[in-house]
Amino acid sequence: MSRAGSDHPRGDDGRPRREVVTSPRTTAARNPRYPVTREIDEQTRLGEVYMRSLVRTQFRLALFVCTVLACVVGGLPLLFTLVPELRAVVVLGVPLPWVVLAGLIYPVFVTGAWLYVRQAERNERHFAELVDRAG
């Protein structure tokens, strides 16, 4: 029973040899994992928990930075009220309160914003690592 033009190798007894077909994958997935990113995308309960934790962390950071800056800005009038001698100090012909409010406060804001962005990005990196580990 040979077929003409057959490319199948034959054994010694004339029958086609059996070949074992294997997959490069050695083990089948027993429990298909549901990636956390999919949980987040589909807005499941678990995805909501992950996102809520990130939003809560970022919100706490924002409150902290705003509180520090508000204390600095709000504390300046209190400082100048409690220490009246500072109001009399003149720097390059300009009273010290004006120098502080017009010039020195902006670098404080820029530094606060820079620190906020740096920490927010770090929080996002930690969140991404957490999601990758869980997925």
SULLIN-V553776 format. One record per residue. N is the residue number from 1. PSI is psi in degrees with one decimal (none if undefined). NEAR is the number of other C-alpha atoms within 10 Angstrom. Layout:
N PSI NEAR
N PSI NEAR
This chain:
1 55.8 5
2 143.5 9
3 140.9 7
4 135.6 6
5 14.6 6
6 133.3 9
7 3.7 8
8 131.4 11
9 144.0 11
10 146.3 13
11 -174.2 10
12 -30.0 7
13 5.4 7
14 -9.4 10
15 151.7 12
16 140.0 14
17 145.7 12
18 138.1 10
19 140.1 7
20 123.8 6
21 123.8 6
22 157.0 7
23 148.7 8
24 -17.8 6
25 122.0 7
26 -28.2 7
27 140.6 7
28 147.4 8
29 119.4 8
30 -47.5 6
31 105.8 6
32 126.6 7
33 139.2 9
34 105.6 10
35 145.3 14
36 -34.6 19
37 -34.0 16
38 -37.9 12
39 -41.8 17
40 -45.8 17
41 -39.7 11
42 0.9 12
43 48.0 14
44 176.9 13
45 -44.4 11
46 -42.6 13
47 -38.5 18
48 -38.4 15
49 -45.2 14
50 -48.2 19
51 -38.9 15
52 -38.0 12
53 -40.3 13
54 -46.3 17
55 -41.5 14
56 -41.5 11
57 -44.8 15
58 -36.6 18
59 -42.6 13
60 -40.4 11
61 -45.4 17
62 -42.5 16
63 -40.3 11
64 -49.1 13
65 -44.1 17
66 -38.1 16
67 -43.5 13
68 -47.1 12
69 -38.2 17
70 -38.1 12
71 -38.6 11
72 -50.7 15
73 -43.2 16
74 -25.4 12
75 -21.6 12
76 -49.3 16
77 -36.8 13
78 -41.9 10
79 -45.7 14
80 -24.1 15
81 -42.7 12
82 -26.9 10
83 82.7 11
84 -21.2 10
85 -29.6 9
86 -28.9 14
87 -24.3 14
88 -13.0 13
89 135.9 12
90 130.2 13
91 116.4 11
92 40.3 7
93 5.3 8
94 136.1 11
95 144.5 14
96 -42.7 17
97 -38.1 20
98 -39.0 13
99 -45.1 15
100 -48.9 13
101 -34.2 13
102 -23.3 10
103 -44.0 11
104 -19.9 12
105 -30.1 15
106 -41.5 12
107 -32.0 10
108 -42.7 14
109 -44.3 16
110 -42.2 11
111 -42.6 11
112 -41.8 16
113 -41.8 16
114 -45.3 12
115 -38.4 13
116 -48.1 18
117 -42.0 14
118 -46.3 11
119 -36.9 15
120 -41.4 18
121 -37.0 13
122 -41.9 12
123 -41.6 17
124 -37.6 15
125 -43.8 12
126 -40.1 13
127 -44.1 17
128 -40.3 14
129 -40.7 12
130 -43.7 13
131 -40.2 16
132 -40.7 12
133 -38.3 10
134 -24.9 12
135 none 13
